[in-house]
Amino acid sequence: MWWWRYRTEYVFPDGGGVIYTKDLSQAATFSFYGLAPQGNSTAFIQQANTEGAKGAGLVGGMGLPSGSIQTLYFTPVNCSSGPLCMPVSLFGL
């Protein structure tokens, strides 16, 4: 569980970084997990819909330090209201 919600990677003039957000009005946590990327758009949409039906939000493709790529999802826990509680990405997708 993470207390901060991952938002996006960002490239700064002096290097790269990752942006996280925390809602201080509640004790929300966020669980993240990765699944194998799908080989075509139909399978990708089916995977995203299946995970969405479970209440998970899609973050997107993520390169891991091992060199593998995973499709990253998250689920909000103990989150009662507000934009961070919705299982959507940074841009509402």
C-alpha distance (Angstrom), angle and dihedral (degrees) to the residues before:
residue distance angle dihedral
M1 . . .
W2 3.77 . .
W3 3.80 125.5 .
W4 3.78 90.2 -153.2
R5 3.80 124.9 60.5
Y6 3.79 117.3 -130.4
R7 3.80 111.5 -123.5
T8 3.80 109.6 172.2
E9 3.76 147.6 -48.5
Y10 3.77 114.7 -95.7
V11 3.79 133.6 -167.0
F12 3.79 113.7 -138.4
P13 3.83 123.8 -167.7
D14 3.82 89.2 -106.1
G15 3.82 96.6 43.3
G16 3.77 144.3 -56.0
G17 3.76 129.5 -56.0
V18 3.76 144.9 167.6
I19 3.81 124.8 -114.6
Y20 3.82 119.9 -142.0
T21 3.82 129.8 179.7
K22 3.81 131.3 -151.3
D23 3.81 127.6 -166.3
L24 3.81 105.0 -142.9
S25 3.83 92.6 -167.8
Q26 3.83 93.2 74.7
A27 3.80 141.6 20.8
A28 3.78 96.1 -109.9
T29 3.79 121.4 161.4
F30 3.78 130.6 -168.9
S31 3.78 129.4 -143.7
F32 3.79 117.3 -152.8
Y33 3.79 127.8 -163.7
G34 3.77 136.9 168.4
L35 3.79 130.9 -138.3
A36 3.78 130.1 -166.7
P37 3.80 111.7 -85.7
Q38 3.78 115.6 -107.2
G39 3.80 122.9 -118.2
N40 3.80 99.0 -131.0
S41 3.79 140.9 21.5
T42 3.81 95.0 -102.9
A43 3.81 92.3 54.7
F44 3.83 91.0 43.8
I45 3.82 91.9 53.1
Q46 3.79 91.2 46.2
Q47 3.82 90.9 51.3
A48 3.82 92.2 47.2
N49 3.82 91.8 48.3
T50 3.81 92.0 48.2
E51 3.81 92.2 50.9
G52 3.83 91.3 42.7
A53 3.81 90.1 54.5
K54 3.82 86.5 57.3
G55 3.84 89.6 54.9
A56 3.80 96.1 -101.0
G57 3.78 125.0 138.1
L58 3.79 124.6 -141.3
V59 3.79 117.0 -120.4
G60 3.81 96.2 173.7
G61 3.78 140.6 -126.1
M62 3.78 114.8 -18.0
G63 3.80 128.0 -170.4
L64 3.79 110.3 -139.3
P65 3.82 126.4 -148.6
S66 3.82 88.0 -109.1
G67 3.81 88.5 64.2
S68 3.79 94.3 -111.0
I69 3.80 122.9 120.9
Q70 3.80 123.1 -133.0
T71 3.79 132.2 -177.1
L72 3.80 102.6 -120.6
Y73 3.83 122.9 -142.5
F74 3.81 132.8 174.8
T75 3.79 138.9 -162.6
P76 3.82 125.5 -154.8
V77 3.84 115.9 -130.4
N78 3.83 126.5 -166.6
C79 3.77 89.0 4.8
S80 3.80 113.6 137.7
S81 3.81 104.9 174.1
G82 3.77 145.6 -11.5
P83 3.80 136.1 69.5
L84 3.81 94.7 -67.5
C85 3.82 90.9 59.2
M86 3.78 94.3 61.3
P87 3.80 115.8 90.3
V88 3.79 94.8 -122.7
S89 3.77 133.7 114.3
L90 3.80 127.4 -109.0
F91 3.81 91.1 -80.2
G92 3.81 96.0 43.9
L93 3.79 95.2 -98.8
